[in-house]
Amino acid sequence: MDIGKNIARLRHELGYTQEALAARLHVSCAAVSKWEHGVSQTKGY
């Protein structure tokens, strides 16, 4: 399973919308969408 699918699965399990997750992570909704669709990778901080 790729990271985008994991992010989406966990987000759904926690009951977050993309907007709510973005707010919690201090990123844009577009960033969350891109992560989930494999358009952009997360940085390995």
C-alpha positions as CSV (number, residue, x, y, z in Angstrom):
1,M,0.0,0.0,0.0
2,D,1.4,3.4,-0.9
3,I,1.7,6.4,1.5
4,G,-1.2,8.3,-0.2
5,K,-3.6,5.4,0.4
6,N,-2.4,5.2,4.0
7,I,-3.0,8.9,4.6
8,A,-6.5,8.6,3.1
9,R,-7.3,5.5,5.1
10,L,-6.1,6.9,8.4
11,R,-7.9,10.2,7.7
12,H,-11.2,8.4,7.1
13,E,-10.7,6.2,10.2
14,L,-10.2,9.4,12.3
15,G,-13.2,11.0,10.8
16,Y,-11.3,14.0,9.3
17,T,-12.1,15.7,6.1
18,Q,-9.2,16.8,3.9
19,E,-9.8,20.3,5.2
20,A,-9.7,19.3,8.8
21,L,-6.5,17.3,8.4
22,A,-4.9,20.2,6.5
23,A,-5.8,22.6,9.4
24,R,-4.3,20.2,12.0
25,L,-1.1,19.9,10.0
26,H,-0.9,23.6,9.0
27,V,-0.8,22.8,5.3
28,S,-3.2,23.5,2.5
29,C,-6.1,21.3,1.5
30,A,-4.4,21.0,-1.9
31,A,-1.3,19.5,-0.2
32,V,-3.4,16.8,1.5
33,S,-5.1,16.0,-1.8
34,K,-1.8,15.8,-3.6
35,W,-0.4,13.5,-1.0
36,E,-3.4,11.2,-1.2
37,H,-3.3,11.1,-5.0
38,G,0.4,10.5,-5.2
39,V,1.1,13.9,-6.9
40,S,3.4,15.1,-4.2
41,Q,5.5,13.3,-1.6
42,T,5.8,14.3,2.0
43,K,9.1,15.6,3.2
44,G,11.1,13.3,5.5
45,Y,11.5,15.7,8.4
